[in-house]
Amino acid sequence: MSIHDETEADTRAERIDPVLAAAGWGQNGSKVRREVICPGRIQSGGTRGKGLSADYVLIHKGQKLAVLEAKRAGVSHRNGIGQAKDYATRLGSRYAYASNGLSWYQIDMANGAEGDMDLPFPTPDELWDRTFADHNDWRERFGAVDFETDGGKWELRYYQHKAVNAALEALAKGDRRILLTLATGTGKTSIAFQIAWKLFQAKWNLSGEPVRRPRILFLADRNILADQAYNAFSAFPKDAVTRIDPDTIRKNRGKPPKNASLFFTIFQTFMTGEGEPVYTQYPPDFFDFVVIDECHRGGAKDESEWRRLLEYFEPAAQLGLTATPKRKHNADTYAYFGEPVYTYALRDGIEDGFLTPFKVRQMASTIDEYVYDGSDELVAGEVEDGDSFGEGDFNTRIIIEERELSRVREFMSQIDQRQKTLVFCATQDHAALVRDLINQVKDSTNPNYCHRVTADDGAIGEQHLRDFQDNDKTIPTVLTTSQKLSTGVDARNIRHIVLMRPIRSMIEFKQIIGRGTRTYEGKDFFTIWDFVKAHENFNDPEWDGEPLEPEEPRDPRTPLGEADLGPEGDPEDPEGGGEEEPQREKIVVKLSDGSVRKIKYIASTTYWSPEGKPISAQEFLKRLFGDLSGIVADEDQLRAVWSDPDNRERFLQQLSDRGYDQDRLNDIRKLVDAPDSDLFDVLSYILFTNAPKTRHERANNVRSTGVVGADEETRELLLSILKAYEQRGESELAAKKLGAFLTARYGSVGEGKVRLGGLSAVKLAFNSMQRDLYRD
């Protein structure tokens, strides 16, 4: 067989695999894997953008030392160099290789050295020694411990693997303050588990020698976070894990447990006690390793009680976990821990497809501000004519129930009321009011449809939260809160987040967005309903998210058919402002009927660049023009590509890979005011300023020719396809749709082939009609 007849699979099996085997890869603990790096960005209709897979990942002692990209023997080995470098960068591999089985190319990602190489290929130990010139006993011991994957039932994602190894490398080198920054929903608890697993199995401890297992403390500031972590560590022996909580301390006659290896508690429990705080009953050097979950939320602030607790256990190595990059609001966290040893941002998670994208609906109204003029009824408090109130005053200084009702009606009329929703309110009282208003306007007949979950709701609120988090339960469907649910709500199927209070900081804004980013089957995106101009946070120069284009409110939803925190008490979110201000008499105003009728909602639309920055509609179209110009040379090429169903599908995939999925392409129709036009006409207008035709015009042109050359039976089929195109768009012309049309008309594809003279004849007529459709 000629090398030009070889497939890539042939080259790998016959040429590359034997070279790696001869070098000892896949033997004595080393591993050779094909790795799916990421599944690709989640897009509309259950589709995904382009995923990434490395042909070979070479693993030794738990480290991904190299990536090898294979090409078939009949093409240049250099064709794989770009991919190899990209994959090595993502995986954190020191070396990248490209080969066609005949020639080999090597890149050292650390010093940039690269070039053709001769065989033999380096052995696992040789590649290890090249990667780690400095010998470190603990690195070797950690490498001897396999990751815990429950018998291979799951694997660490590439960024989780990098985060674990970055933290372990820091410990191996003697660092005692370590920070990991990863977006909400990316599995920080899983990362902490794997780090603890390696430390436990390798017998790492502060003595510097593997003479005993470490004592590890996991600190959170919410019961729900501590419980989630405790449950996630179930692979450890039962007698190695304990919970430090009031019940355990009480049963132990006031003494906290000490006979374990992993201890889970919350700050509040640790800092209370009869007389001295509970934590002082442990010697300062009792713990070898301390994990501080959500460490940006106060644990390292200079003047806080939490900081004193961490300083008490100063001998221990301390790992901070946070979802928020450095800002002025959490500068103390970064001063205490230092710069993160690894960062995985929200934008990375969305682009890779591990997090769900989001849309923003900006809900401006005629009552975003209020000036008292005496025409409305003053129910309580004192106010003078001319007093004005902004967003920050509502529900803290002044209460206007009709205003809140109008907002509730606005978003409830547009959402699918069966979808789980979080509503963030200004205060606990405001959350109660909004809860009641939602229950008054809801379609559901269930009295538990919407509940409030705040600090004041105690154990019953915790139960509502647990029910809400359960994806098998549909009730409660909506939760209202003030601060409490901005973090720690691991509910994967949240579809709507409603902002009815100002967001105080970028940190809090990201935490709230993180409530919706977790992936769930059938969840293509979630929607942020922004009544308070929180979207302005996107202007932060370091914003790293990427929302989809905001949507204007649509017409009120048509009626739906039949539906196809703990006993210790958790505080409100310190980042959100801690306990609410002391009660004082608020101004209460009842709007007159005329004022209520004047409340209107309007929407401004902002578009978003691939970098996640707000841009104008003009800038958005300019960017699209540039991307299209890189794919299409001239008008004839666009027409030729678009007229062929297979070529059109590949072209649309190219656009999708550049960030223009079906939702964005539909938005572009609106931008150029051509909602009833074929996408071909929209793109032709943007590129060549051709006036767009409507689908009706194009279909009529074809109908007027009598569908030339087709027999009566075929003509009737093509006319039905044209009608579907006219109603629903160019997606009806995809090659994969032809079978559906045959089945709908004849009962099966087979019967259709018989009636129409064979599948090749049908395809010929189908493609010919499309050439006529786009002839001019």
C-alpha positions in Angstrom: 0.0 0.0 0.0 1.3 3.4 -1.0 1.8 6.0 1.8 -0.8 8.1 -0.1 -3.4 5.4 0.4 -2.8 5.3 4.2 -5.4 6.8 6.5 -4.4 8.5 9.7 -5.5 5.5 11.6 -3.2 3.3 9.5 -0.3 5.6 10.2 -0.9 5.6 13.9 -1.3 1.8 14.1 1.5 0.8 11.8 4.1 3.6 12.3 3.6 5.7 15.4 2.3 3.2 18.0 5.3 0.8 17.5 7.7 3.7 18.0 6.1 4.7 21.3 5.9 1.1 22.5 9.6 0.6 21.7 10.3 3.6 23.9 8.4 2.0 26.8 5.3 4.1 26.7 2.3 2.3 28.1 4.5 0.1 30.2 5.6 0.2 33.9 2.9 2.7 34.9 3.3 5.1 32.1 0.2 5.8 30.0 -0.6 6.7 26.4 -4.1 8.2 26.0 -6.2 9.9 23.4 -7.7 12.7 25.4 -10.9 14.7 24.8 -9.6 18.1 26.0 -13.0 19.9 25.9 -16.4 19.2 24.3 -16.9 22.6 22.7 -19.0 25.6 23.5 -22.7 24.8 24.2 -24.9 26.2 21.4 -28.6 26.5 20.6 -30.5 23.3 19.8 -28.4 21.0 21.8 -25.4 21.4 19.5 -21.8 22.3 20.5 -19.0 24.2 18.9 -15.8 22.5 17.9 -14.3 20.3 20.6 -10.7 19.5 21.0 -9.0 16.0 21.2 -5.3 15.2 21.4 -4.2 12.2 19.4 -1.7 11.1 22.0 -1.1 12.4 25.6 2.0 10.8 27.2 1.5 10.5 31.0 4.1 9.4 33.6 3.9 9.6 37.4 0.6 11.5 37.1 2.1 14.3 34.9 1.1 14.9 31.3 4.6 15.2 30.0 3.9 15.5 26.2 1.3 15.8 23.5 1.8 14.1 20.1 -0.3 15.1 17.1 -0.5 12.6 14.3 -1.0 13.1 10.6 -1.3 10.4 7.9 1.9 9.4 6.1 0.9 11.0 2.9 1.0 14.6 4.3 3.7 16.7 5.9 4.4 16.0 9.6 4.5 19.8 10.1 0.8 20.0 9.5 0.2 18.9 13.2 2.6 21.4 14.8 0.0 24.1 15.5 -2.4 21.7 17.1 0.4 20.1 19.1 1.4 23.5 20.6 -2.2 24.4 21.4 -2.9 21.2 23.1 0.4 21.2 25.1 -0.4 24.7 26.3 -3.8 23.7 27.4 -2.7 20.5 29.1 0.4 22.1 30.7 2.8 19.6 28.9 6.4 20.5 28.6 6.8 18.9 25.2 4.8 18.9 22.0 5.4 16.5 19.1 4.1 16.2 15.6 4.6 13.2 13.3 3.3 11.5 10.2 5.1 8.3 11.2 8.0 9.0 8.8 9.3 12.3 10.2 9.1 13.7 13.8 9.1 17.2 15.1 9.7 18.3 18.7 8.9 21.5 20.6 10.1 22.4 24.1 7.2 24.6 25.4 9.4 25.9 28.2 12.3 27.4 26.3 10.9 27.5 22.8 13.5 25.2 21.2 12.0 23.2 18.3 13.0 21.3 15.2 13.1 17.9 13.5 14.2 15.0 15.7 15.7 11.6 15.1 14.4 8.4 16.7 14.4 6.7 19.1 11.7 8.5 20.9 12.5 9.4 24.5 11.5 6.9 27.2 9.1 7.9 30.1 12.0 8.4 32.5 14.0 10.4 30.0 11.1 12.7 29.4 10.4 13.0 33.1 14.1 13.9 33.8 14.0 16.5 31.0 10.8 18.0 32.4 11.9 18.1 36.0 15.7 18.7 36.1 15.5 19.4 39.8 14.8 16.2 41.7 12.1 16.4 44.4 11.2 13.5 46.7 7.6 14.7 47.3 7.0 15.2 43.6 8.0 11.5 43.1 5.8 10.3 45.9 2.8 12.3 44.7 3.4 10.8 41.2 3.3 7.3 42.6 -0.3 7.8 43.8 -2.9 7.4 41.1 -5.8 9.9 41.0 -9.0 8.5 42.5 -11.5 8.0 39.7 -13.8 5.4 41.2 -12.5 2.6 39.1 -12.3 4.7 36.0 -15.9 5.8 36.1 -14.8 9.5 35.6 -11.7 11.4 34.7 -10.4 14.8 35.8 -10.9 17.5 33.2 -7.7 18.9 31.8 -7.8 22.1 33.9 -8.6 20.2 37.1 -5.6 18.0 36.5 -3.4 21.2 36.0 -4.8 22.8 39.2 -4.1 19.7 41.3 -0.6 19.3 40.0 0.1 23.0 40.4 -0.9 22.9 44.0 1.0 19.7 44.7 4.1 21.1 43.0 3.9 24.2 45.2 3.7 22.0 48.3 6.6 19.8 47.1 8.7 23.0 46.9 7.8 24.0 50.4 5.2 26.7 49.7 2.8 27.2 52.6 0.3 29.7 51.1 -1.3 28.5 47.9 -4.2 30.0 45.9 -6.3 28.4 43.2 -8.7 30.7 41.2 -11.4 28.8 39.2 -14.8 29.9 38.0 -17.9 28.8 39.9 -19.1 25.4 38.6 -15.7 24.1 37.5 -15.3 21.6 40.4 -13.1 23.2 43.0 -14.3 20.7 45.6 -13.2 17.8 43.3 -9.9 19.5 42.9 -9.5 19.8 46.7 -10.5 16.1 47.0 -7.8 15.0 44.6 -5.2 17.1 46.4 -6.2 15.6 49.7 -6.2 12.1 48.3 -2.6 12.4 47.0 -1.5 13.9 50.3 -3.2 11.2 52.3 -1.9 8.3 50.3 1.6 9.7 50.0 1.7 10.4 53.7 2.7 14.0 53.2 3.0 16.0 56.4 4.8 18.9 57.9 7.6 16.8 59.3 8.9 16.5 55.7 9.0 12.7 55.9 6.3 10.1 55.0 6.0 8.8 58.5 2.3 9.5 59.1 -0.8 10.5 57.3 -1.6 14.2 57.3 -4.4 15.9 59.3 -6.4 18.0 56.8 -9.0 20.7 57.8 -11.6 21.8 55.3 -13.0 25.2 56.3 -16.2 26.7 54.7 -18.5 29.5 55.9 -21.7 27.8 55.0 -23.1 24.5 56.2 -24.2 23.7 52.7 -20.6 24.1 51.4 -19.1 22.0 54.3 -21.7 19.3 53.7 -21.1 19.2 50.0 -17.4 18.8 50.6 -17.9 16.2 53.3 -20.1 14.1 51.0 -17.6 14.5 48.1 -14.8 12.9 50.2 -16.7 9.5 50.5 -13.8 7.6 48.9 -11.7 8.0 52.0 -12.0 5.4 54.8 -15.0 6.2 57.0 -12.8 6.4 60.1 -10.6 8.9 58.4 -13.3 11.6 58.0 -15.2 13.5 60.6 -17.5 16.6 60.8 -16.8 19.2 63.5 -20.3 20.5 64.3 -22.2 21.3 67.5 -23.8 17.9 67.7 -20.4 16.1 67.6 -18.9 18.5 70.1 -21.9 18.1 72.4 -21.7 14.3 72.3 -18.0 14.5 73.0 -18.7 16.6 76.2 -17.7 19.9 74.7 -14.5 18.7 73.0 -14.1 18.6 69.2 -13.0 15.4 67.5 -9.3 14.8 67.0 -9.1 11.1 66.0 -9.3 11.4 62.2 -7.4 12.6 59.1 -9.9 14.8 57.4 -12.0 17.4 59.4 -14.9 19.4 57.9 -16.4 22.5 59.6 -17.6 26.0 59.1 -15.9 29.1 60.5 -18.9 30.0 62.7 -18.6 26.7 64.6 -14.9 26.9 65.0 -15.0 30.5 66.4 -17.7 29.8 69.0 -17.5 27.8 72.2 -18.0 28.1 75.9 -15.3 30.5 77.0 -12.6 30.0 74.4 -13.3 29.4 70.7 -13.4 25.8 69.6 -10.4 26.0 67.4 -8.1 26.8 70.4 -8.7 23.3 71.7 -6.5 22.1 68.8 -2.7 22.9 69.1 -1.6 25.4 66.5 0.5 22.7 64.7 -2.3 20.0 64.8 -3.3 20.4 61.2 -0.8 19.8 58.4 -3.0 21.2 55.6 -6.0 23.6 55.7 -8.3 24.2 52.7 -10.3 27.4 52.8 -13.3 27.3 50.5 -14.5 30.6 49.0 -11.5 32.2 50.7 -12.3 35.6 49.1 -15.4 36.0 51.2 -13.6 37.2 54.3 -11.2 34.4 55.5 -8.1 36.4 54.7 -9.2 39.9 55.5 -6.7 41.6 57.8 -9.1 42.7 60.5 -11.4 39.7 60.5 -11.9 36.9 63.1 -11.3 34.5 60.2 -7.9 35.9 59.7 -7.0 35.4 63.3 -8.1 31.8 63.0 -5.9 31.2 59.9 -3.0 32.8 61.7 -3.5 30.6 64.7 -2.9 27.6 62.4 0.0 29.3 60.8 2.3 26.2 60.8 -0.1 24.4 58.4 0.1 24.7 54.7 -3.0 26.6 53.6 -4.8 26.3 50.3 -7.3 29.1 49.3 -10.1 28.3 46.8 -11.8 31.2 45.1 -13.9 31.9 42.0 -12.9 35.6 41.8 -9.8 37.2 40.2 -8.0 39.9 42.0 -9.9 43.1 42.6 -9.8 45.9 45.1 -12.5 44.1 47.1 -10.4 41.0 47.7 -6.9 42.4 47.6 -6.3 41.2 51.1 -6.9 37.6 49.9 -4.3 37.9 47.3 -1.9 39.6 49.7 -2.3 36.7 52.2 -2.1 33.8 49.7 0.0 35.4 46.9 -0.8 35.1 43.2 -2.7 31.9 42.2 -0.7 29.0 41.1 -3.4 28.2 38.6 -6.4 30.2 37.1 -9.3 29.0 35.0 -11.7 31.8 34.2 -15.4 31.9 33.5 -14.8 32.7 29.8 -12.5 29.6 29.5 -15.2 27.4 31.0 -17.9 28.7 28.6 -15.6 28.5 25.5 -14.5 25.0 26.4 -18.1 23.9 27.0 -17.8 23.0 30.7 -20.0 25.9 31.7 -23.4 27.2 30.3 -23.5 30.5 28.3 -25.9 33.2 29.3 -28.1 35.9 27.8 -28.9 39.2 29.3 -32.2 41.0 29.1 -31.8 44.6 30.1 -35.1 45.7 31.6 -35.2 49.5 31.8 -38.5 51.1 32.9 -40.2 54.4 33.5 -40.0 53.8 37.2 -36.3 53.0 37.6 -36.2 56.4 39.4 -39.1 58.0 41.4 -39.8 61.6 42.3 -42.5 62.2 44.9 -44.8 65.0 43.7 -47.8 64.6 46.0 -50.0 62.8 43.5 -49.4 59.4 45.1 -50.5 58.3 48.6 -48.0 58.5 51.4 -48.7 55.5 53.6 -45.8 55.7 56.1 -42.7 57.7 56.8 -41.9 61.2 55.9 -41.2 62.6 52.4 -41.3 66.0 50.8 -42.4 67.1 47.3 -39.5 66.8 45.0 -37.6 64.1 46.9 -36.1 61.7 44.4 -35.1 58.1 44.8 -32.7 55.9 42.8 -32.3 52.1 42.4 -30.3 51.9 45.6 -33.1 53.5 47.6 -35.9 51.2 46.7 -36.8 48.7 49.4 -34.2 50.1 51.7 -35.4 53.7 52.1 -38.7 53.6 50.2 -41.2 50.9 49.4 -43.5 51.1 46.4 -45.3 47.7 46.1 -46.9 48.5 42.7 -43.4 49.0 41.3 -42.3 45.6 42.5 -45.5 44.0 41.2 -44.9 45.5 37.7 -41.4 44.0 37.6 -42.7 40.6 38.7 -45.4 40.7 36.1 -42.9 41.7 33.4 -40.5 38.8 33.8 -43.2 36.3 34.8 -45.1 37.0 31.6 -42.0 36.2 29.5 -40.3 33.2 31.1 -41.4 29.6 31.0 -42.8 29.4 34.5 -41.9 25.8 34.8 -38.1 26.6 34.8 -36.2 27.1 38.0 -35.5 30.7 38.8 -33.5 32.7 41.4 -34.6 36.2 42.3 -32.1 38.5 44.1 -33.8 41.2 46.2 -32.6 44.2 48.2 -33.4 42.9 51.7 -35.0 40.0 53.4 -38.3 41.9 53.7 -38.1 42.7 50.0 -37.5 39.0 49.3 -40.7 38.2 51.2 -42.7 40.8 49.3 -41.4 39.5 45.9 -42.1 35.9 47.0 -45.7 36.8 47.7 -46.1 38.8 44.5 -44.8 35.9 42.4 -47.2 33.5 44.1 -50.0 35.9 43.3 -49.3 36.1 39.6 -48.1 32.6 38.9 -49.9 30.1 36.6 -49.1 27.2 38.9 -51.8 26.0 41.4 -49.1 24.7 43.8 -48.9 26.9 47.0 -45.2 26.0 47.3 -44.3 27.4 43.8 -42.1 30.2 45.2 -40.4 30.4 48.6 -38.0 32.8 50.3 -34.6 31.5 51.4 -32.7 34.0 53.7 -31.0 33.9 57.0 -34.3 34.5 58.8 -35.9 31.4 57.3 -33.6 29.0 59.2 -34.1 25.3 58.9 -37.3 25.6 56.8 -35.5 27.7 54.3 -32.7 25.1 54.1 -35.3 22.5 53.3 -36.7 24.7 50.5 -33.2 25.1 49.1 -32.5 21.3 49.2 -35.8 20.7 47.3 -34.9 23.4 44.8 -31.5 21.8 44.2 -33.0 18.4 43.6 -33.3 18.2 39.8 -35.9 15.5 40.1 -38.3 17.9 42.0 -40.1 20.8 40.3 -41.3 22.5 43.5 -40.3 25.0 44.6 -39.7 26.4 41.2 -38.6 29.9 42.2 -36.6 31.1 45.2 -36.2 34.7 46.4 -33.3 35.8 48.5 -31.3 38.9 49.4 -27.7 37.8 49.9 -27.7 34.2 51.0 -27.9 32.4 47.6 -25.2 34.4 45.8 -22.8 31.6 46.6 -23.1 27.9 47.6 -26.2 26.9 45.5 -25.2 23.9 43.5 -28.4 23.7 41.5 -27.6 22.6 37.9 -30.9 23.4 36.2 -31.3 27.1 37.0 -32.6 28.8 33.8 -33.3 32.3 35.1 -31.6 34.7 37.4 -33.6 37.9 38.2 -31.7 40.9 39.6 -34.0 43.2 41.6 -31.3 44.8 43.7 -28.0 46.7 42.8 -24.9 44.5 42.6 -22.2 46.0 44.9 -19.1 44.6 43.3 -17.7 42.7 40.4 -16.9 39.8 42.8 -20.6 39.6 43.8 -21.7 39.9 40.2 -19.6 36.9 39.1 -20.7 34.9 42.1 -24.4 35.5 41.1 -23.8 34.6 37.5 -22.1 31.5 38.7 -25.4 30.3 40.0 -26.6 29.5 36.5 -23.4 28.4 34.7 -23.6 24.7 35.7 -24.4 22.5 32.8 -27.6 20.3 32.6 -29.0 18.2 29.8 -31.1 20.3 27.5 -29.9 23.5 29.0 -28.4 25.6 26.1 -28.2 28.8 28.1 -29.6 30.7 31.0 -31.0 34.2 31.1 -30.2 37.1 33.4 -33.1 39.5 33.8 -31.4 42.8 34.7 -33.7 45.4 36.2 -30.8 47.3 37.9 -28.2 48.0 35.2 -25.9 45.3 36.6 -24.8 44.6 33.0 -22.6 47.6 33.3 -20.2 45.3 35.2 -19.3 43.9 31.8 -17.4 47.1 31.2 -14.9 46.1 33.8 -11.6 45.9 31.8 -10.8 42.5 33.3 -14.2 41.0 32.8 -13.7 37.5 31.4 -17.2 36.2 30.8 -18.9 36.1 27.4 -22.6 36.6 27.4 -24.7 36.0 24.3 -26.4 38.9 22.8 -28.9 40.5 25.2 -32.5 40.0 24.1 -35.3 42.6 24.1 -38.4 41.5 26.0 -40.8 39.6 23.8 -44.5 39.6 23.8 -46.1 38.3 27.0 -46.0 34.6 27.1 -49.0 32.6 25.9 -50.5 30.3 28.6 -48.7 27.0 29.0 -50.2 23.7 28.3 -49.8 20.8 30.7 -46.2 20.4 32.0 -44.5 17.9 29.6 -28.4 25.9 54.9 -28.3 23.7 58.6 -29.0 23.6 62.3 -26.0 25.8 63.0 -27.6 28.7 61.1 -25.8 30.4 58.2 -25.1 34.1 58.0 -25.9 36.4 55.1 -23.2 36.7 52.5 -20.4 38.9 54.0 -19.4 40.0 50.5 -22.8 41.2 49.9 -22.8 43.4 53.0 -23.3 41.1 56.0 -26.2 41.7 58.3 -28.7 44.2 57.1 -28.9 47.7 58.6 -30.9 48.2 61.8 -34.6 48.6 61.2 -35.8 52.1 60.7 -39.1 53.4 59.5 -39.2 53.3 55.7 -41.2 55.5 53.4 -44.1 53.6 52.0 -45.9 55.0 48.9 -49.0 53.7 47.2 -49.1 54.8 43.6 -52.2 56.3 42.1 -54.0 54.4 39.3 -52.7 56.9 36.8 -49.1 56.4 38.0 -49.5 52.6 37.7 -50.8 52.9 34.2 -47.7 55.0 33.2 -45.2 52.2 34.1 -43.7 51.0 30.9 -40.7 48.7 30.2 -38.3 49.2 27.4 -35.1 47.4 26.4 -31.8 48.5 25.0 -29.8 45.8 23.2 -26.0 45.5 23.5 -23.9 43.0 21.5 -20.9 41.2 22.7 -17.5 40.5 21.1 -15.9 37.1 21.3 -13.7 38.6 24.0 -16.8 39.2 26.1 -16.8 43.0 25.8 -19.9 45.1 25.1 -19.8 46.6 21.6 -22.3 48.6 19.4 -24.4 47.0 16.7 -22.2 48.8 14.1 -19.0 47.3 15.7 -20.7 43.8 15.8 -21.5 43.9 12.1 -18.0 45.2 11.3 -16.5 42.2 13.1 -18.8 39.8 11.2 -17.7 41.5 7.9 -14.1 40.8 8.8 -14.7 37.2 9.7 -16.8 36.6 6.5 -14.1 38.2 4.3 -11.7 35.6 5.6 -13.9 32.8 4.3 -15.6 34.2 1.2 -13.6 35.8 -1.6 -16.4 37.1 -3.7 -20.1 37.1 -4.4 -19.9 34.1 -6.9 -18.1 32.0 -4.3 -20.8 32.8 -1.6 -23.6 31.9 -4.1 -21.8 28.6 -5.2 -21.2 27.6 -1.6 -24.7 28.4 -0.5 -26.4 26.7 -3.4 -25.1 23.3 -2.5 -26.5 21.8 0.8 -23.3 20.0 1.8 -21.1 23.0 1.1 -23.6 25.3 2.9 -23.5 23.0 6.0 -19.7 23.2 6.1 -19.8 26.9 5.7 -22.2 27.3 8.6 -19.9 25.1 10.7 -17.0 27.5 9.9 -19.2 30.4 11.1 -20.1 28.5 14.2 -16.5 27.8 15.0 -15.9 31.6 14.8 -18.7 32.2 17.4 -21.7 32.7 15.1 -24.1 30.0 16.0 -27.8 29.9 15.0 -28.9 32.3 17.7 -26.4 34.9 16.7 -27.1 34.5 13.0 -30.8 35.1 13.7 -29.9 38.3 15.7 -28.0 39.5 12.6 -31.2 39.2 10.6 -32.8 41.6 13.0 -29.8 44.0 12.9 -30.1 44.5 9.2 -33.9 44.5 9.4 -34.3 41.4 7.2 -36.2 39.0 9.5 -38.0 37.3 6.6 -34.9 36.9 4.4 -32.7 34.0 3.7 -29.5 34.1 5.6 -27.8 34.1 2.2 -29.3 37.5 1.5 -28.3 38.8 4.9 -24.7 37.8 4.4 -24.7 39.1 0.8 -26.0 42.4 2.1 -23.3 42.7 4.8 -20.5 41.7 2.4 -21.6 43.2 -0.9 -24.5 45.6 0.0 -26.9 43.7 -2.2 -30.5 44.5 -1.3 -31.9 41.4 0.5 -34.8 39.4 -1.0 -37.4 37.8 1.2 -37.8 34.0 1.2 -41.2 34.5 -0.3 -39.7 36.3 -3.3 -37.1 33.5 -3.8 -39.7 30.7 -3.5 -42.0 32.5 -5.9 -39.3 32.8 -8.5 -38.8 29.0 -8.4 -42.5 28.3 -8.4 -43.0 30.5 -11.5 -40.6 28.4 -13.5 -42.7 25.3 -12.8 -39.7 23.6 -11.1 -38.2 22.9 -14.5 -37.3 19.4 -15.5 -39.2 17.6 -12.7 -42.0 15.1 -13.2 -45.3 15.7 -11.5 -44.6 13.6 -8.4 -41.2 15.1 -7.8 -42.6 18.6 -8.5 -45.2 18.2 -5.7 -42.5 17.1 -3.3 -40.3 20.1 -4.2 -43.2 22.5 -3.9 -43.9 21.2 -0.4 -40.2 21.7 0.5 -40.3 25.2 -0.9 -43.4 26.0 1.3 -41.5 24.8 4.4 -38.5 26.9 3.4 -40.7 29.9 3.0 -42.2 29.5 6.5 -39.2 28.3 8.5 -36.1 29.3 6.6 -33.0 27.8 5.0 -32.6 25.1 7.6 -35.4 23.2 5.7 -33.0 22.9 2.8 -30.4 20.9 4.6 -29.5 17.5 3.1 -30.4 15.7 6.3 -34.0 17.1 6.1 -34.7 15.3 2.8 -35.4 12.0 4.5 -37.9 13.7 6.9 -39.8 15.2 3.9 -39.9 11.8 2.2 -41.2 10.1 5.4 -43.8 12.8 6.0 -45.1 12.5 2.4 -44.8 8.8 1.7 -44.6 7.1 5.1 -41.0 6.0 4.7 -37.9 6.9 2.8 -38.0 3.5 1.0 -41.5 4.2 -0.3 -40.5 7.6 -1.4 -37.5 6.2 -3.4 -39.9 3.8 -5.2 -42.4 6.5 -6.1 -39.7 9.0 -7.3 -37.4 6.7 -9.2 -34.6 6.2 -6.7 -32.8 8.3 -4.1 -30.1 9.6 -6.5 -32.9 11.1 -8.7 -34.5 12.7 -5.7 -31.2 14.3 -4.5 -30.5 15.5 -8.0 -33.9 17.3 -8.2 -33.5 18.6 -4.6 -30.1 20.1 -5.3 -31.2 21.5 -8.7 -34.1 23.3 -7.1 -31.6 25.0 -4.7 -29.4 26.2 -7.5 -32.5 27.8 -9.0 -33.4 29.2 -5.7 -30.1 31.1 -5.3 -29.5 31.8 -9.0 -29.7 35.6 -8.5 
